[in-house]
Amino acid sequence: MPTREVTFTVKLPIKSVWSFMIDRKEVGCLFPGCKGVEILNDLDSIWNIKMSLGPFTRMVEMHAHTDELIEHEKIAWTATHEHLITTGTTTFRKISDDETEITYHLEGHVNSSFSFLQDMVVADKLGEVTRGFMKAIKERLEYNAQNES
């Protein structure tokens, strides 16, 4: 299963980072291609994502479920579509009272014929999505930090 991981730090207390990251609508709007997040309940949501692979673009509905939520430490989830399964974790580590380390880990797998070949394409796309998503998260958190000062 293709995997990507990004780690970065922000000058914000872990409590502020956590409260931002558990807001699925706020975080969802920063995910590359996300056109909306529908919250179903405390653990489930639907993310409408415009996905592009080469010249092909398609809207997909990813059904996301929060598998684990440990306050100020970890969020783990699974998101599925007809032929795509993704799992991810975000972990948080307090560096100091005003600095937090965030590690975002994402895995994706195509569940269909020729999945080996499709997983190679997914691996490339995961890298692009992970970098873009974490860049947007970091920028938003840094913006929040400036406004808290």
Phi and psi in radians as a Rosetta constraint file:
Dihedral C 1 N 2 CA 2 C 2 CIRCULARHARMONIC -1.052 0.35
Dihedral N 2 CA 2 C 2 N 3 CIRCULARHARMONIC 2.466 0.35
Dihedral C 2 N 3 CA 3 C 3 CIRCULARHARMONIC -2.370 0.35
Dihedral N 3 CA 3 C 3 N 4 CIRCULARHARMONIC 2.497 0.35
Dihedral C 3 N 4 CA 4 C 4 CIRCULARHARMONIC -2.425 0.35
Dihedral N 4 CA 4 C 4 N 5 CIRCULARHARMONIC 2.622 0.35
Dihedral C 4 N 5 CA 5 C 5 CIRCULARHARMONIC -2.549 0.35
Dihedral N 5 CA 5 C 5 N 6 CIRCULARHARMONIC 2.454 0.35
Dihedral C 5 N 6 CA 6 C 6 CIRCULARHARMONIC -2.337 0.35
Dihedral N 6 CA 6 C 6 N 7 CIRCULARHARMONIC 2.388 0.35
Dihedral C 6 N 7 CA 7 C 7 CIRCULARHARMONIC -2.204 0.35
Dihedral N 7 CA 7 C 7 N 8 CIRCULARHARMONIC 2.391 0.35
Dihedral C 7 N 8 CA 8 C 8 CIRCULARHARMONIC -2.664 0.35
Dihedral N 8 CA 8 C 8 N 9 CIRCULARHARMONIC 2.915 0.35
Dihedral C 8 N 9 CA 9 C 9 CIRCULARHARMONIC -2.095 0.35
Dihedral N 9 CA 9 C 9 N 10 CIRCULARHARMONIC 2.663 0.35
Dihedral C 9 N 10 CA 10 C 10 CIRCULARHARMONIC -2.335 0.35
Dihedral N 10 CA 10 C 10 N 11 CIRCULARHARMONIC 2.604 0.35
Dihedral C 10 N 11 CA 11 C 11 CIRCULARHARMONIC -1.496 0.35
Dihedral N 11 CA 11 C 11 N 12 CIRCULARHARMONIC 1.201 0.35
Dihedral C 11 N 12 CA 12 C 12 CIRCULARHARMONIC -2.540 0.35
Dihedral N 12 CA 12 C 12 N 13 CIRCULARHARMONIC 2.582 0.35
Dihedral C 12 N 13 CA 13 C 13 CIRCULARHARMONIC -1.129 0.35
Dihedral N 13 CA 13 C 13 N 14 CIRCULARHARMONIC 2.637 0.35
Dihedral C 13 N 14 CA 14 C 14 CIRCULARHARMONIC -1.013 0.35
Dihedral N 14 CA 14 C 14 N 15 CIRCULARHARMONIC -0.581 0.35
Dihedral C 14 N 15 CA 15 C 15 CIRCULARHARMONIC -1.086 0.35
Dihedral N 15 CA 15 C 15 N 16 CIRCULARHARMONIC -0.725 0.35
Dihedral C 15 N 16 CA 16 C 16 CIRCULARHARMONIC -1.189 0.35
Dihedral N 16 CA 16 C 16 N 17 CIRCULARHARMONIC -0.734 0.35
Dihedral C 16 N 17 CA 17 C 17 CIRCULARHARMONIC -1.089 0.35
Dihedral N 17 CA 17 C 17 N 18 CIRCULARHARMONIC -0.810 0.35
Dihedral C 17 N 18 CA 18 C 18 CIRCULARHARMONIC -1.044 0.35
Dihedral N 18 CA 18 C 18 N 19 CIRCULARHARMONIC -0.843 0.35
Dihedral C 18 N 19 CA 19 C 19 CIRCULARHARMONIC -1.089 0.35
Dihedral N 19 CA 19 C 19 N 20 CIRCULARHARMONIC -0.563 0.35
Dihedral C 19 N 20 CA 20 C 20 CIRCULARHARMONIC -1.254 0.35
Dihedral N 20 CA 20 C 20 N 21 CIRCULARHARMONIC -0.826 0.35
Dihedral C 20 N 21 CA 21 C 21 CIRCULARHARMONIC -1.217 0.35
Dihedral N 21 CA 21 C 21 N 22 CIRCULARHARMONIC -0.407 0.35
Dihedral C 21 N 22 CA 22 C 22 CIRCULARHARMONIC -1.505 0.35
Dihedral N 22 CA 22 C 22 N 23 CIRCULARHARMONIC -0.079 0.35
Dihedral C 22 N 23 CA 23 C 23 CIRCULARHARMONIC -1.488 0.35
Dihedral N 23 CA 23 C 23 N 24 CIRCULARHARMONIC 1.666 0.35
Dihedral C 23 N 24 CA 24 C 24 CIRCULARHARMONIC -1.072 0.35
Dihedral N 24 CA 24 C 24 N 25 CIRCULARHARMONIC -0.594 0.35
Dihedral C 24 N 25 CA 25 C 25 CIRCULARHARMONIC -1.206 0.35
Dihedral N 25 CA 25 C 25 N 26 CIRCULARHARMONIC -0.735 0.35
Dihedral C 25 N 26 CA 26 C 26 CIRCULARHARMONIC -1.133 0.35
Dihedral N 26 CA 26 C 26 N 27 CIRCULARHARMONIC -0.810 0.35
Dihedral C 26 N 27 CA 27 C 27 CIRCULARHARMONIC -1.225 0.35
Dihedral N 27 CA 27 C 27 N 28 CIRCULARHARMONIC -0.696 0.35
Dihedral C 27 N 28 CA 28 C 28 CIRCULARHARMONIC -1.028 0.35
Dihedral N 28 CA 28 C 28 N 29 CIRCULARHARMONIC -0.656 0.35
Dihedral C 28 N 29 CA 29 C 29 CIRCULARHARMONIC -1.152 0.35
Dihedral N 29 CA 29 C 29 N 30 CIRCULARHARMONIC -0.244 0.35
Dihedral C 29 N 30 CA 30 C 30 CIRCULARHARMONIC -1.664 0.35
Dihedral N 30 CA 30 C 30 N 31 CIRCULARHARMONIC -0.180 0.35
Dihedral C 30 N 31 CA 31 C 31 CIRCULARHARMONIC -1.268 0.35
Dihedral N 31 CA 31 C 31 N 32 CIRCULARHARMONIC 2.274 0.35
Dihedral C 31 N 32 CA 32 C 32 CIRCULARHARMONIC -0.943 0.35
Dihedral N 32 CA 32 C 32 N 33 CIRCULARHARMONIC 2.142 0.35
Dihedral C 32 N 33 CA 33 C 33 CIRCULARHARMONIC 1.498 0.35
Dihedral N 33 CA 33 C 33 N 34 CIRCULARHARMONIC -0.069 0.35
Dihedral C 33 N 34 CA 34 C 34 CIRCULARHARMONIC -1.257 0.35
Dihedral N 34 CA 34 C 34 N 35 CIRCULARHARMONIC 2.203 0.35
Dihedral C 34 N 35 CA 35 C 35 CIRCULARHARMONIC -1.841 0.35
Dihedral N 35 CA 35 C 35 N 36 CIRCULARHARMONIC -0.015 0.35
Dihedral C 35 N 36 CA 36 C 36 CIRCULARHARMONIC 2.826 0.35
Dihedral N 36 CA 36 C 36 N 37 CIRCULARHARMONIC 2.660 0.35
Dihedral C 36 N 37 CA 37 C 37 CIRCULARHARMONIC -2.218 0.35
Dihedral N 37 CA 37 C 37 N 38 CIRCULARHARMONIC 2.192 0.35
Dihedral C 37 N 38 CA 38 C 38 CIRCULARHARMONIC -1.826 0.35
Dihedral N 38 CA 38 C 38 N 39 CIRCULARHARMONIC 2.060 0.35
Dihedral C 38 N 39 CA 39 C 39 CIRCULARHARMONIC -1.472 0.35
Dihedral N 39 CA 39 C 39 N 40 CIRCULARHARMONIC 2.113 0.35
Dihedral C 39 N 40 CA 40 C 40 CIRCULARHARMONIC -1.601 0.35
Dihedral N 40 CA 40 C 40 N 41 CIRCULARHARMONIC -0.713 0.35
Dihedral C 40 N 41 CA 41 C 41 CIRCULARHARMONIC -2.869 0.35
Dihedral N 41 CA 41 C 41 N 42 CIRCULARHARMONIC -2.933 0.35
Dihedral C 41 N 42 CA 42 C 42 CIRCULARHARMONIC -1.074 0.35
Dihedral N 42 CA 42 C 42 N 43 CIRCULARHARMONIC -0.423 0.35
Dihedral C 42 N 43 CA 43 C 43 CIRCULARHARMONIC -2.068 0.35
Dihedral N 43 CA 43 C 43 N 44 CIRCULARHARMONIC -0.274 0.35
Dihedral C 43 N 44 CA 44 C 44 CIRCULARHARMONIC -2.095 0.35
Dihedral N 44 CA 44 C 44 N 45 CIRCULARHARMONIC 2.543 0.35
Dihedral C 44 N 45 CA 45 C 45 CIRCULARHARMONIC -2.704 0.35
Dihedral N 45 CA 45 C 45 N 46 CIRCULARHARMONIC 2.862 0.35
Dihedral C 45 N 46 CA 46 C 46 CIRCULARHARMONIC -2.098 0.35
Dihedral N 46 CA 46 C 46 N 47 CIRCULARHARMONIC 2.189 0.35
Dihedral C 46 N 47 CA 47 C 47 CIRCULARHARMONIC -1.874 0.35
Dihedral N 47 CA 47 C 47 N 48 CIRCULARHARMONIC 2.137 0.35
Dihedral C 47 N 48 CA 48 C 48 CIRCULARHARMONIC -1.650 0.35
Dihedral N 48 CA 48 C 48 N 49 CIRCULARHARMONIC 1.990 0.35
Dihedral C 48 N 49 CA 49 C 49 CIRCULARHARMONIC -2.175 0.35
Dihedral N 49 CA 49 C 49 N 50 CIRCULARHARMONIC 2.297 0.35
Dihedral C 49 N 50 CA 50 C 50 CIRCULARHARMONIC -1.543 0.35
Dihedral N 50 CA 50 C 50 N 51 CIRCULARHARMONIC 1.925 0.35
Dihedral C 50 N 51 CA 51 C 51 CIRCULARHARMONIC -1.838 0.35
Dihedral N 51 CA 51 C 51 N 52 CIRCULARHARMONIC 2.414 0.35
Dihedral C 51 N 52 CA 52 C 52 CIRCULARHARMONIC -2.193 0.35
Dihedral N 52 CA 52 C 52 N 53 CIRCULARHARMONIC 2.300 0.35
Dihedral C 52 N 53 CA 53 C 53 CIRCULARHARMONIC -2.277 0.35
Dihedral N 53 CA 53 C 53 N 54 CIRCULARHARMONIC 1.882 0.35
Dihedral C 53 N 54 CA 54 C 54 CIRCULARHARMONIC 1.067 0.35
Dihedral N 54 CA 54 C 54 N 55 CIRCULARHARMONIC -2.289 0.35
Dihedral C 54 N 55 CA 55 C 55 CIRCULARHARMONIC -1.438 0.35
Dihedral N 55 CA 55 C 55 N 56 CIRCULARHARMONIC -0.019 0.35
Dihedral C 55 N 56 CA 56 C 56 CIRCULARHARMONIC -1.751 0.35
Dihedral N 56 CA 56 C 56 N 57 CIRCULARHARMONIC 2.311 0.35
Dihedral C 56 N 57 CA 57 C 57 CIRCULARHARMONIC -2.261 0.35
Dihedral N 57 CA 57 C 57 N 58 CIRCULARHARMONIC 2.444 0.35
Dihedral C 57 N 58 CA 58 C 58 CIRCULARHARMONIC -2.648 0.35
Dihedral N 58 CA 58 C 58 N 59 CIRCULARHARMONIC 2.492 0.35
Dihedral C 58 N 59 CA 59 C 59 CIRCULARHARMONIC -1.479 0.35
Dihedral N 59 CA 59 C 59 N 60 CIRCULARHARMONIC 2.287 0.35
Dihedral C 59 N 60 CA 60 C 60 CIRCULARHARMONIC -2.201 0.35
Dihedral N 60 CA 60 C 60 N 61 CIRCULARHARMONIC 2.590 0.35
Dihedral C 60 N 61 CA 61 C 61 CIRCULARHARMONIC -1.835 0.35
Dihedral N 61 CA 61 C 61 N 62 CIRCULARHARMONIC 1.890 0.35
Dihedral C 61 N 62 CA 62 C 62 CIRCULARHARMONIC -1.658 0.35
Dihedral N 62 CA 62 C 62 N 63 CIRCULARHARMONIC 2.158 0.35
Dihedral C 62 N 63 CA 63 C 63 CIRCULARHARMONIC -1.590 0.35
Dihedral N 63 CA 63 C 63 N 64 CIRCULARHARMONIC 1.952 0.35
Dihedral C 63 N 64 CA 64 C 64 CIRCULARHARMONIC -1.820 0.35
Dihedral N 64 CA 64 C 64 N 65 CIRCULARHARMONIC 2.452 0.35
Dihedral C 64 N 65 CA 65 C 65 CIRCULARHARMONIC -2.314 0.35
Dihedral N 65 CA 65 C 65 N 66 CIRCULARHARMONIC 2.258 0.35
Dihedral C 65 N 66 CA 66 C 66 CIRCULARHARMONIC -1.395 0.35
Dihedral N 66 CA 66 C 66 N 67 CIRCULARHARMONIC 2.038 0.35
Dihedral C 66 N 67 CA 67 C 67 CIRCULARHARMONIC -1.528 0.35
Dihedral N 67 CA 67 C 67 N 68 CIRCULARHARMONIC -0.550 0.35
Dihedral C 67 N 68 CA 68 C 68 CIRCULARHARMONIC -2.642 0.35
Dihedral N 68 CA 68 C 68 N 69 CIRCULARHARMONIC 2.386 0.35
Dihedral C 68 N 69 CA 69 C 69 CIRCULARHARMONIC -2.457 0.35
Dihedral N 69 CA 69 C 69 N 70 CIRCULARHARMONIC 1.814 0.35
Dihedral C 69 N 70 CA 70 C 70 CIRCULARHARMONIC -1.994 0.35
Dihedral N 70 CA 70 C 70 N 71 CIRCULARHARMONIC 1.935 0.35
Dihedral C 70 N 71 CA 71 C 71 CIRCULARHARMONIC -0.880 0.35
Dihedral N 71 CA 71 C 71 N 72 CIRCULARHARMONIC 2.259 0.35
Dihedral C 71 N 72 CA 72 C 72 CIRCULARHARMONIC 1.140 0.35
Dihedral N 72 CA 72 C 72 N 73 CIRCULARHARMONIC 0.148 0.35
Dihedral C 72 N 73 CA 73 C 73 CIRCULARHARMONIC -2.181 0.35
Dihedral N 73 CA 73 C 73 N 74 CIRCULARHARMONIC -0.879 0.35
Dihedral C 73 N 74 CA 74 C 74 CIRCULARHARMONIC -2.747 0.35
Dihedral N 74 CA 74 C 74 N 75 CIRCULARHARMONIC 2.477 0.35
Dihedral C 74 N 75 CA 75 C 75 CIRCULARHARMONIC -2.216 0.35
Dihedral N 75 CA 75 C 75 N 76 CIRCULARHARMONIC 2.241 0.35
Dihedral C 75 N 76 CA 76 C 76 CIRCULARHARMONIC -2.215 0.35
Dihedral N 76 CA 76 C 76 N 77 CIRCULARHARMONIC 2.502 0.35
Dihedral C 76 N 77 CA 77 C 77 CIRCULARHARMONIC -2.599 0.35
Dihedral N 77 CA 77 C 77 N 78 CIRCULARHARMONIC 2.899 0.35
Dihedral C 77 N 78 CA 78 C 78 CIRCULARHARMONIC -2.289 0.35
Dihedral N 78 CA 78 C 78 N 79 CIRCULARHARMONIC 2.377 0.35
Dihedral C 78 N 79 CA 79 C 79 CIRCULARHARMONIC -2.263 0.35
Dihedral N 79 CA 79 C 79 N 80 CIRCULARHARMONIC 2.309 0.35
Dihedral C 79 N 80 CA 80 C 80 CIRCULARHARMONIC -2.252 0.35
Dihedral N 80 CA 80 C 80 N 81 CIRCULARHARMONIC 2.657 0.35
Dihedral C 80 N 81 CA 81 C 81 CIRCULARHARMONIC -2.388 0.35
Dihedral N 81 CA 81 C 81 N 82 CIRCULARHARMONIC 3.038 0.35
Dihedral C 81 N 82 CA 82 C 82 CIRCULARHARMONIC -0.818 0.35
Dihedral N 82 CA 82 C 82 N 83 CIRCULARHARMONIC -0.813 0.35
Dihedral C 82 N 83 CA 83 C 83 CIRCULARHARMONIC -2.145 0.35
Dihedral N 83 CA 83 C 83 N 84 CIRCULARHARMONIC 0.214 0.35
Dihedral C 83 N 84 CA 84 C 84 CIRCULARHARMONIC -2.327 0.35
Dihedral N 84 CA 84 C 84 N 85 CIRCULARHARMONIC 2.310 0.35
Dihedral C 84 N 85 CA 85 C 85 CIRCULARHARMONIC -2.169 0.35
Dihedral N 85 CA 85 C 85 N 86 CIRCULARHARMONIC 2.211 0.35
Dihedral C 85 N 86 CA 86 C 86 CIRCULARHARMONIC -2.179 0.35
Dihedral N 86 CA 86 C 86 N 87 CIRCULARHARMONIC 2.530 0.35
Dihedral C 86 N 87 CA 87 C 87 CIRCULARHARMONIC -2.284 0.35
Dihedral N 87 CA 87 C 87 N 88 CIRCULARHARMONIC 2.626 0.35
Dihedral C 87 N 88 CA 88 C 88 CIRCULARHARMONIC -2.718 0.35
Dihedral N 88 CA 88 C 88 N 89 CIRCULARHARMONIC 2.816 0.35
Dihedral C 88 N 89 CA 89 C 89 CIRCULARHARMONIC -2.428 0.35
Dihedral N 89 CA 89 C 89 N 90 CIRCULARHARMONIC 2.548 0.35
Dihedral C 89 N 90 CA 90 C 90 CIRCULARHARMONIC -2.168 0.35
Dihedral N 90 CA 90 C 90 N 91 CIRCULARHARMONIC 2.175 0.35
Dihedral C 90 N 91 CA 91 C 91 CIRCULARHARMONIC -2.007 0.35
Dihedral N 91 CA 91 C 91 N 92 CIRCULARHARMONIC 2.647 0.35
Dihedral C 91 N 92 CA 92 C 92 CIRCULARHARMONIC -2.208 0.35
Dihedral N 92 CA 92 C 92 N 93 CIRCULARHARMONIC 2.384 0.35
Dihedral C 92 N 93 CA 93 C 93 CIRCULARHARMONIC -2.355 0.35
Dihedral N 93 CA 93 C 93 N 94 CIRCULARHARMONIC 2.209 0.35
Dihedral C 93 N 94 CA 94 C 94 CIRCULARHARMONIC -1.300 0.35
Dihedral N 94 CA 94 C 94 N 95 CIRCULARHARMONIC 2.076 0.35
Dihedral C 94 N 95 CA 95 C 95 CIRCULARHARMONIC -1.515 0.35
Dihedral N 95 CA 95 C 95 N 96 CIRCULARHARMONIC -0.768 0.35
Dihedral C 95 N 96 CA 96 C 96 CIRCULARHARMONIC -2.701 0.35
Dihedral N 96 CA 96 C 96 N 97 CIRCULARHARMONIC -3.075 0.35
Dihedral C 96 N 97 CA 97 C 97 CIRCULARHARMONIC -1.073 0.35
Dihedral N 97 CA 97 C 97 N 98 CIRCULARHARMONIC -0.446 0.35
Dihedral C 97 N 98 CA 98 C 98 CIRCULARHARMONIC -2.167 0.35
Dihedral N 98 CA 98 C 98 N 99 CIRCULARHARMONIC 0.413 0.35
Dihedral C 98 N 99 CA 99 C 99 CIRCULARHARMONIC -2.537 0.35
Dihedral N 99 CA 99 C 99 N 100 CIRCULARHARMONIC 2.378 0.35
Dihedral C 99 N 100 CA 100 C 100 CIRCULARHARMONIC -2.293 0.35
Dihedral N 100 CA 100 C 100 N 101 CIRCULARHARMONIC 2.439 0.35
Dihedral C 100 N 101 CA 101 C 101 CIRCULARHARMONIC -1.737 0.35
Dihedral N 101 CA 101 C 101 N 102 CIRCULARHARMONIC 2.359 0.35
Dihedral C 101 N 102 CA 102 C 102 CIRCULARHARMONIC -2.114 0.35
Dihedral N 102 CA 102 C 102 N 103 CIRCULARHARMONIC 2.281 0.35
Dihedral C 102 N 103 CA 103 C 103 CIRCULARHARMONIC -2.109 0.35
Dihedral N 103 CA 103 C 103 N 104 CIRCULARHARMONIC 2.153 0.35
Dihedral C 103 N 104 CA 104 C 104 CIRCULARHARMONIC -1.954 0.35
Dihedral N 104 CA 104 C 104 N 105 CIRCULARHARMONIC 2.148 0.35
Dihedral C 104 N 105 CA 105 C 105 CIRCULARHARMONIC -2.139 0.35
Dihedral N 105 CA 105 C 105 N 106 CIRCULARHARMONIC 2.220 0.35
Dihedral C 105 N 106 CA 106 C 106 CIRCULARHARMONIC -2.304 0.35
Dihedral N 106 CA 106 C 106 N 107 CIRCULARHARMONIC 2.352 0.35
Dihedral C 106 N 107 CA 107 C 107 CIRCULARHARMONIC -2.179 0.35
Dihedral N 107 CA 107 C 107 N 108 CIRCULARHARMONIC 2.540 0.35
Dihedral C 107 N 108 CA 108 C 108 CIRCULARHARMONIC -2.470 0.35
Dihedral N 108 CA 108 C 108 N 109 CIRCULARHARMONIC 2.566 0.35
Dihedral C 108 N 109 CA 109 C 109 CIRCULARHARMONIC -2.572 0.35
Dihedral N 109 CA 109 C 109 N 110 CIRCULARHARMONIC 2.348 0.35
Dihedral C 109 N 110 CA 110 C 110 CIRCULARHARMONIC -1.529 0.35
Dihedral N 110 CA 110 C 110 N 111 CIRCULARHARMONIC 2.299 0.35
Dihedral C 110 N 111 CA 111 C 111 CIRCULARHARMONIC -1.949 0.35
Dihedral N 111 CA 111 C 111 N 112 CIRCULARHARMONIC 1.291 0.35
Dihedral C 111 N 112 CA 112 C 112 CIRCULARHARMONIC -2.821 0.35
Dihedral N 112 CA 112 C 112 N 113 CIRCULARHARMONIC -3.065 0.35
Dihedral C 112 N 113 CA 113 C 113 CIRCULARHARMONIC -1.036 0.35
Dihedral N 113 CA 113 C 113 N 114 CIRCULARHARMONIC 2.583 0.35
Dihedral C 113 N 114 CA 114 C 114 CIRCULARHARMONIC 1.043 0.35
Dihedral N 114 CA 114 C 114 N 115 CIRCULARHARMONIC 0.539 0.35
Dihedral C 114 N 115 CA 115 C 115 CIRCULARHARMONIC -1.042 0.35
Dihedral N 115 CA 115 C 115 N 116 CIRCULARHARMONIC -0.546 0.35
Dihedral C 115 N 116 CA 116 C 116 CIRCULARHARMONIC -1.047 0.35
Dihedral N 116 CA 116 C 116 N 117 CIRCULARHARMONIC -0.827 0.35
Dihedral C 116 N 117 CA 117 C 117 CIRCULARHARMONIC -1.167 0.35
Dihedral N 117 CA 117 C 117 N 118 CIRCULARHARMONIC -0.720 0.35
Dihedral C 117 N 118 CA 118 C 118 CIRCULARHARMONIC -1.178 0.35
Dihedral N 118 CA 118 C 118 N 119 CIRCULARHARMONIC -0.592 0.35
Dihedral C 118 N 119 CA 119 C 119 CIRCULARHARMONIC -1.087 0.35
Dihedral N 119 CA 119 C 119 N 120 CIRCULARHARMONIC -0.535 0.35
Dihedral C 119 N 120 CA 120 C 120 CIRCULARHARMONIC -1.134 0.35
Dihedral N 120 CA 120 C 120 N 121 CIRCULARHARMONIC -0.693 0.35
Dihedral C 120 N 121 CA 121 C 121 CIRCULARHARMONIC -1.189 0.35
Dihedral N 121 CA 121 C 121 N 122 CIRCULARHARMONIC -0.743 0.35
Dihedral C 121 N 122 CA 122 C 122 CIRCULARHARMONIC -1.064 0.35
Dihedral N 122 CA 122 C 122 N 123 CIRCULARHARMONIC -0.705 0.35
Dihedral C 122 N 123 CA 123 C 123 CIRCULARHARMONIC -1.012 0.35
Dihedral N 123 CA 123 C 123 N 124 CIRCULARHARMONIC -0.768 0.35
Dihedral C 123 N 124 CA 124 C 124 CIRCULARHARMONIC -1.142 0.35
Dihedral N 124 CA 124 C 124 N 125 CIRCULARHARMONIC -0.773 0.35
Dihedral C 124 N 125 CA 125 C 125 CIRCULARHARMONIC -1.162 0.35
Dihedral N 125 CA 125 C 125 N 126 CIRCULARHARMONIC -0.663 0.35
Dihedral C 125 N 126 CA 126 C 126 CIRCULARHARMONIC -1.024 0.35
Dihedral N 126 CA 126 C 126 N 127 CIRCULARHARMONIC -0.729 0.35
Dihedral C 126 N 127 CA 127 C 127 CIRCULARHARMONIC -1.048 0.35
Dihedral N 127 CA 127 C 127 N 128 CIRCULARHARMONIC -0.809 0.35
Dihedral C 127 N 128 CA 128 C 128 CIRCULARHARMONIC -1.092 0.35
Dihedral N 128 CA 128 C 128 N 129 CIRCULARHARMONIC -0.820 0.35
Dihedral C 128 N 129 CA 129 C 129 CIRCULARHARMONIC -1.146 0.35
Dihedral N 129 CA 129 C 129 N 130 CIRCULARHARMONIC -0.786 0.35
Dihedral C 129 N 130 CA 130 C 130 CIRCULARHARMONIC -1.068 0.35
Dihedral N 130 CA 130 C 130 N 131 CIRCULARHARMONIC -0.823 0.35
Dihedral C 130 N 131 CA 131 C 131 CIRCULARHARMONIC -1.086 0.35
Dihedral N 131 CA 131 C 131 N 132 CIRCULARHARMONIC -0.789 0.35
Dihedral C 131 N 132 CA 132 C 132 CIRCULARHARMONIC -1.133 0.35
Dihedral N 132 CA 132 C 132 N 133 CIRCULARHARMONIC -0.749 0.35
Dihedral C 132 N 133 CA 133 C 133 CIRCULARHARMONIC -1.131 0.35
Dihedral N 133 CA 133 C 133 N 134 CIRCULARHARMONIC -0.820 0.35
Dihedral C 133 N 134 CA 134 C 134 CIRCULARHARMONIC -1.214 0.35
Dihedral N 134 CA 134 C 134 N 135 CIRCULARHARMONIC -0.565 0.35
Dihedral C 134 N 135 CA 135 C 135 CIRCULARHARMONIC -1.097 0.35
Dihedral N 135 CA 135 C 135 N 136 CIRCULARHARMONIC -0.783 0.35
Dihedral C 135 N 136 CA 136 C 136 CIRCULARHARMONIC -1.149 0.35
Dihedral N 136 CA 136 C 136 N 137 CIRCULARHARMONIC -0.712 0.35
Dihedral C 136 N 137 CA 137 C 137 CIRCULARHARMONIC -1.086 0.35
Dihedral N 137 CA 137 C 137 N 138 CIRCULARHARMONIC -0.838 0.35
Dihedral C 137 N 138 CA 138 C 138 CIRCULARHARMONIC -1.066 0.35
Dihedral N 138 CA 138 C 138 N 139 CIRCULARHARMONIC -0.771 0.35
Dihedral C 138 N 139 CA 139 C 139 CIRCULARHARMONIC -1.080 0.35
Dihedral N 139 CA 139 C 139 N 140 CIRCULARHARMONIC -0.730 0.35
Dihedral C 139 N 140 CA 140 C 140 CIRCULARHARMONIC -1.171 0.35
Dihedral N 140 CA 140 C 140 N 141 CIRCULARHARMONIC -0.725 0.35
Dihedral C 140 N 141 CA 141 C 141 CIRCULARHARMONIC -1.131 0.35
Dihedral N 141 CA 141 C 141 N 142 CIRCULARHARMONIC -0.705 0.35
Dihedral C 141 N 142 CA 142 C 142 CIRCULARHARMONIC -1.132 0.35
Dihedral N 142 CA 142 C 142 N 143 CIRCULARHARMONIC -0.661 0.35
Dihedral C 142 N 143 CA 143 C 143 CIRCULARHARMONIC -1.083 0.35
Dihedral N 143 CA 143 C 143 N 144 CIRCULARHARMONIC -0.786 0.35
Dihedral C 143 N 144 CA 144 C 144 CIRCULARHARMONIC -1.059 0.35
Dihedral N 144 CA 144 C 144 N 145 CIRCULARHARMONIC -0.691 0.35
Dihedral C 144 N 145 CA 145 C 145 CIRCULARHARMONIC -1.097 0.35
Dihedral N 145 CA 145 C 145 N 146 CIRCULARHARMONIC -0.719 0.35
Dihedral C 145 N 146 CA 146 C 146 CIRCULARHARMONIC -1.111 0.35
Dihedral N 146 CA 146 C 146 N 147 CIRCULARHARMONIC -0.670 0.35
Dihedral C 146 N 147 CA 147 C 147 CIRCULARHARMONIC -1.292 0.35
Dihedral N 147 CA 147 C 147 N 148 CIRCULARHARMONIC -0.434 0.35
Dihedral C 147 N 148 CA 148 C 148 CIRCULARHARMONIC -1.347 0.35
Dihedral N 148 CA 148 C 148 N 149 CIRCULARHARMONIC -0.393 0.35
